[in-house]
Structures are given as C-alpha cells and as structure tokens.
Amino acid sequence: MKRYFKIHEVVCPHVFEEFGEGAWRFFDPRLLRVIGWLRETINRPVFANSYIGGLMQRGLRCNLCSLVRDRTNKEELYMSAHVLGAALDFTVEGMSAEEARDWIFVRALDLPYYIRLEWNISWVHLDVLTEGPDIITYFPQSI
C-alpha cells in the first residue's frame, strides 16, 4: 500500500500531524495487503482522503475526528473498522463505486484476505473485519 499511497491520503489530519510516516504502524497488515493488491490489480488510481476536497476521514480515524468525537460526546460506543486501522473508503478513477465493487466481486477468490464491502453508497467502503451488519463478506481461496 505504501507504494501507491502517501500516509496523509489514508489517515486523518490529526494522526498525520502527530505521527507523520510513523502512522503506517496503526494499520491492520491485512488491509495494507488487500489495498495494495487492489491498486496493483485494478491498475487505476485509487483515492481516499483529499484535504483539498474536504475528504479527511476515509481512512484511519482518531478520537478527535468529528465522526468519532460526536458519538463519544453522545456517550455512544464507536468501534468502526476505521478506528481500528482496518478500513478504507475510496473511489477508483474512471469507475463508479458500483463498478468498482462489481470489479472486486468478480475477483473475490483472488483476494489475499477476507473483506467486507458496503453496498448502496457512492464510494467504496472496504474493510478486513469478518462480521458486521449490511455487509457482504467474501471468502478468498487462499484462506
């Protein structure tokens, strides 16, 4: 994944400012491998965070990020795969989210690890957790 992404593209600004390149250590190694495989295999640019476009919570989220902070302020538990370094929201250049998900679906058996995808959203949410609601789980051959 490091070959295709800069750290600021996959962590929130708070984490980037505090840890810089050292923030790679917070990611689940399975996610790094899956996203690296995806980027290499799809052979198109994949975009997560873009501070210019206001997209700042599509990778690793910390307790200062509004999505997490707001839930905490309401005393709600928030254990998203994003907080665990196990998820990435992204878009693929030249493909709709549906086309990207379909592309992944067709190649599900080639995935290096189990993944979950959310459906019916305008971006791709991919994570490497193995359970959860409203998520399709794929079972790659290599496991």
N, C-alpha and C positions, 0 to 999 in steps of 0.2 A: 504494500500500500504506500509505503514511503516513496517509492519510485514514481507514483502517479499523483500524489497529493502533498501539499505543504501542510505543516501542522496547523496553521491558522485556518485552513479550509475545513478542518474536521473537529475542532474544539471551539468552545465558546470563547469570547474575548477575555473573560476573567481568567480562565485557565491558561490561555496563551500568554497574557501579560505576566502571570505569576511563574509559569514553568517553561515557556518557550518550547524549544525542541524536546525538552525532557518530558513533555506531556504525552509522548508516544507510550510511555510506560503504563498509562492508565487504561489502555485499550485491551480488550479481550483478544488474545492472539488468533482466535478463530475468526473474529471479524476482520482482522487485518488480512488474513489469508483469503477469505471469501471475497472481500472487496478488491484485493489485488488480482485474484483470478477473474473476477467480473470485468475489471478495467482492461486487463490483458486480452481477454477473450472477446469482449464486445468491440474492442478496437475503436472506441469513440471517447471523446472527453466526457467525464462524469463530474458533476458539480454538486457540492454540498453547501457549505457556508460561503456567503459573499457579503462582506461587511458593507460594500458599496450598495448592494441591493437590499440590505436590511435583513438578510437571512443569517442569523447568528446562533441558532440553537438546533441545527440539523445534525450535529454530531454529538460529541461528549458535552453533557450539560452539568453544571455545578450548582451548588446551593444558592448562588447569587443570581442565577438566570431566572427570569420572570416566571417561566412555566413551573419551575420547581419552587421558587420563593412564594408564589401566590398560593400554591397548595399547602405549603408549610404554614403560612400565615392563617390559613383556614383550619389548621390542625388536621389536615388530610395527609395520609401516607402517600408518598410518591416514589415508587420503585420502578421507574421506567428503565428499559434497556439502555436508553441514552445516558442515564446517570451511572450505569454500571459499565460504560465503555463498550457496550455490546450491540449498538445500533447506529445506523446512518440513514438519514433521509437524503435523497439526491434526485437529480434529473440527469438524463443522458442526452447529449447533444443530438439533435435531429430525430428524436423519438419522443412520443408522448409517454406518460407514465404507464398507461395501459400496454403500449407496445413494448416497453422495457420489461414490464412484469411478464408479458407473454414470452418474450425472448428468454427470460430466466426460466420460466416454466418448461419450455421445450428442452432446456439443457439441465434440468433439475438433477438428473442422475450423474452429471459431471461435477456437481458442486463438491468442494472439499469437505464441507460440514453441513449439518442440518441448518436450515434457515427458516425464518418466518417472514412473510410478506403481508402487508396490509393491503386490502383491495378498496376500490371506490374512493380514492383520494387522488389529487392532482400531482402528486410526487410519488417517488418510490420510497417506502419505508422497508428496510431490510434489517433484521437482527438475527443473532445466533442463539437466542434463548430457545428452549424447546417446548414451552407451553404458553398458552395465553388465549384470551377470547378474540374472536373475529379475525383470526389469523390462519393462513394456510401454512402448514408445515410440510416441507419437502424432505425426503429421505434419500440422500445420495448413496450411490452404490458403494462408495469407498468406506462406509462406516460399518 
